Amino acid sequence: MLRAYLNYGLVAAVVVWAAVVGMMAYRLNESPWRWAFVGLTFAGVFTIAGIFWIRKYVNTMNKAASEQENKP
């Protein structure tokens, strides 16, 4: 449980934040702040994509390093 929290806790927090901001953007009819909130929602989605990309990159680098250590 702790491992899942450490791996996905930040992602879950950003998802909840983006959902709340998206809901606020949806409710702000004819407000100049609406598009700023939509932009923040997309920034949250891009942040999640960035987190997964960085995680994949680091795992690939660790795998390559461990394979290089195991070679005689």
Secondary structure, 3 states (H helix, E strand, C coil): CHHHHHHHHHHHHHHHHHHHHHHHHHHCCCCCCHHHHHHHHHHHHHHHHHHHHHHHHHHHHHHHHHHHHHCC
